[in-house]
Amino acid sequence: MPRKTLQQQLETLRQQLAEPDRLSDDDRHALLELAKDIERFADTDEPHMPDDNLVDGVNLAVERFEAEFPALTSTLRNVLQALANMGI
């Protein structure tokens, strides 16, 4: 179930990134790459831990976009929670 929740949150993130807003192309690209990295981790059936950069990257994104993009930040926090529920 935690994987399904994570997939749902990643889909929400992709939808938000597809919407036109004030997010720069560089920021949008960086968040899409982060989502891809998380998805690659979530899609594997091999029991392994991601490197610390994965969670750190989401935490940094939360801090970076917190004031200006509250809906995006909420989704990123949900991604962090889903990762935590998976034991990461």
Protein Blocks (a to p, Z undefined) as FASTA:
>chain_A
ZZmmmmmmmmmmmmmmmpgcfbdfklmmmmmmmmmmmmmmmmpcbdcdddfklmmmmmmm
mmmmmmmmmmlmmmmmmmmmmmmmnoZZ
